Amino acid sequence: MNVDFLIIGQGLAGSLLAWELMQRGCTVLITDNGKENASQVAAGLINPITGMRMVKTDDIDTLLPAAKMLYAELARFFQQPFYIEKPMLRIFRNVSECHYGLKRSNTADYHPYLNDNKLGIVPIDHLQTPLGYLEQKQTGYLLTCPLLKCLKDFFIANNTYQGAVFNYQDLQLTPDLRWHNLNPKMIIFCEGYLAMQNPWFSWLPFQPAKGEILTLQYPTFLPDKILNYGQWLIPLNNQHIRVGATFDRNHINLQPTVTGKNSLLKELQVISPSLSTATLISHQAHIRPCTLDKQPFIGHHPHHKKLAIFNGFGAKGSLYIPWYSKLFADSLLNNTPPPCPIARHYETHFSGYPFKLR
């Protein structure tokens, strides 16, 4: 069986790249081991202004419209919404954050992402906001699990999905690329943090980070807005909320911990003591595929040009992947340099550099 692209991993990166290539007439097979991936656990949060200094994400004016456009396209196709746009209250925790909030509210480039461009001081029921807050707009979250389920069903219906564990030793590189009975023109690895075990791409400088997320049921009224207080809170239907997320570089495993749970609950109760009576519904953990330079890993293996990687989107995958999947599809089909090419790490991380490309 011949296909243009074999994609390994049906997380958000693999799924959206497969969708993009199929829309362009390519033949694709996507294979996945069926285990829960980081995309299914992630909150799918999209926030143009982040960090303690409230800095606008690089290229946000390009990334955000591309993400909204793709998620709207998928919503029309599958006849259900996936991206929920909802304003965000940035609750200040210290004087420094107030300072940056005031600075951003007076900066024209930030006005498209700030509601009324002024600091909030009016008290909000059931929330502790002694230092005030700033309301952000063009924020929201992606319903990743329903989206990935719809895409999986679509791939199955089009005979482009195979549930299987991809064993690296089963891959034949010469004289032709072959995996079992499949002859792909190219293989693209979208494995998340598992790429650290990939024999062709494990040299890339990943910096994985474990994250834990809670789902709670609460008895109290809260504003129908995302809350950002160092952690985040997303209001769901039926008085359920998701709260997260921890950031742990030292314990790279999939086990939820009492320490992580207590940390999230403690910070939550600082901004809303009434939530101390909330009931824990679920506690999840997974590993973000973060990178050393905070940029994705996209491109071809330096020696095996038919092997490629599309990975390393970290905590901003819902925002980044739609745009980068289009750019990478352009690169693959036009034989042009990829965006965020992994070639930037050849000299510092690839054994045997310098080398002659084949």
GIWO-V910408 format. One record per residue. N is the residue number from 1. RES is the residue in one letter. PHI is phi in whole degrees, -180 to 180 (none if undefined). Layout:
BEGIN
N RES PHI
N RES PHI
END
This chain:
BEGIN
1 M none
2 N -107
3 V -139
4 D -72
5 F -136
6 L -104
7 I -110
8 I -100
9 G 113
10 Q -112
11 G -79
12 L -66
13 A -63
14 G -63
15 S -68
16 L -72
17 L -67
18 A -61
19 W -58
20 E -61
21 L -66
22 M -68
23 Q -64
24 R -98
25 G 89
26 C -81
27 T -91
28 V -136
29 L -126
30 I -112
31 T -120
32 D -149
33 N -81
34 G 82
35 K -82
36 E -61
37 N -112
38 A -61
39 S -62
40 Q -74
41 V -89
42 A -59
43 A -75
44 G 69
45 L -70
46 I -121
47 N -141
48 P -66
49 I -122
50 T -135
51 G 84
52 M -62
53 R -95
54 M 53
55 V -95
56 K -71
57 T -60
58 D -55
59 D 63
60 I -61
61 D -69
62 T -101
63 L -64
64 L -67
65 P -60
66 A -65
67 A -65
68 K -61
69 M -64
70 L -67
71 Y -67
72 A -69
73 E -61
74 L -67
75 A -64
76 R -66
77 F -66
78 F -94
79 Q 60
80 Q -160
81 P -77
82 F -125
83 Y -104
84 I -106
85 E -83
86 K -151
87 P -64
88 M -125
89 L -96
90 R -91
91 I -90
92 F -77
93 R -104
94 N -157
95 V -65
96 S -61
97 E -66
98 C -59
99 H -59
100 Y -69
101 G -61
102 L -65
103 K -61
104 R -67
105 S -68
106 N -104
107 T -111
108 A -59
109 D -63
110 Y -94
111 H -59
112 P -63
113 Y -114
114 L -126
115 N -78
116 D 68
117 N 54
118 K -146
119 L -75
120 G -93
121 I -127
122 V -70
123 P -59
124 I -118
125 D -54
126 H 70
127 L -124
128 Q -96
129 T -132
130 P -64
131 L -101
132 G 91
133 Y -161
134 L -131
135 E -94
136 Q -98
137 K -127
138 Q 59
139 T -111
140 G 174
141 Y -149
142 L -98
143 L -82
144 T -67
145 C -63
146 P -60
147 L -65
148 L -65
149 K -66
150 C -63
151 L -67
152 K -61
153 D -62
154 F -64
155 F -63
156 I -62
157 A -62
158 N -100
159 N 56
160 T -120
161 Y -129
162 Q -138
163 G -81
164 A -165
165 V -85
166 F -88
167 N -90
168 Y -59
169 Q -70
170 D -83
171 L -87
172 Q -103
173 L -95
174 T -134
175 P -74
176 D -130
177 L -69
178 R -152
179 W -136
180 H 53
181 N -97
182 L -109
183 N -119
184 P -83
185 K -75
186 M -156
187 I -114
188 I -119
189 F -91
190 C -127
191 E -98
192 G 64
193 Y -66
194 L -65
195 A -62
196 M -65
197 Q -104
198 N -74
199 P -65
200 W -100
201 F -130
202 S -69
203 W -75
204 L -67
205 P -80
206 F -71
207 Q -132
208 P -63
209 A -139
210 K -77
211 G -131
212 E -117
213 I -134
214 L -113
215 T -113
216 L -127
217 Q -110
218 Y -126
219 P -94
220 T -105
221 F -74
222 L -129
223 P -62
224 D -81
225 K -143
226 I -70
227 L -109
228 N -127
229 Y -138
230 G 94
231 Q -101
232 W -130
233 L -134
234 I -115
235 P -77
236 L -107
237 N -79
238 N 58
239 Q 57
240 H -111
241 I -134
242 R -111
243 V -131
244 G -174
245 A -133
246 T -71
247 F -141
248 D -127
249 R -93
250 N -98
251 H -126
252 I -88
253 N -149
254 L -103
255 Q -92
256 P -62
257 T -125
258 V -63
259 T -61
260 G -63
261 K -61
262 N -65
263 S -63
264 L -66
265 L -68
266 K -64
267 E -68
268 L -65
269 Q -72
270 V -66
271 I -89
272 S -152
273 P -56
274 S -66
275 L -80
276 S -65
277 T -96
278 A -63
279 T -98
280 L -75
281 I -98
282 S -154
283 H -138
284 Q -122
285 A -143
286 H -157
287 I -121
288 R -80
289 P -85
290 C -79
291 T -127
292 L -59
293 D -101
294 K 66
295 Q -116
296 P -64
297 F -104
298 I -135
299 G 143
300 H -105
301 H -61
302 P -63
303 H -105
304 H -113
305 K -71
306 K -90
307 L -109
308 A -136
309 I -133
310 F -140
311 N -163
312 G 79
313 F -88
314 G 58
315 A -86
316 K -114
317 G -59
318 S -61
319 L -86
320 Y -79
321 I -62
322 P -57
323 W -71
324 Y -70
325 S -66
326 K -68
327 L -65
328 F -70
329 A -61
330 D -57
331 S -64
332 L -65
333 L -86
334 N -112
335 N 55
336 T -115
337 P -59
338 P -78
339 P -72
340 C 46
341 P -66
342 I -69
343 A -58
344 R -64
345 H -107
346 Y -57
347 E -65
348 T -92
349 H -130
350 F -92
351 S -64
352 G 98
353 Y -73
354 P -78
355 F -144
356 K -99
357 L -67
358 R -100
END
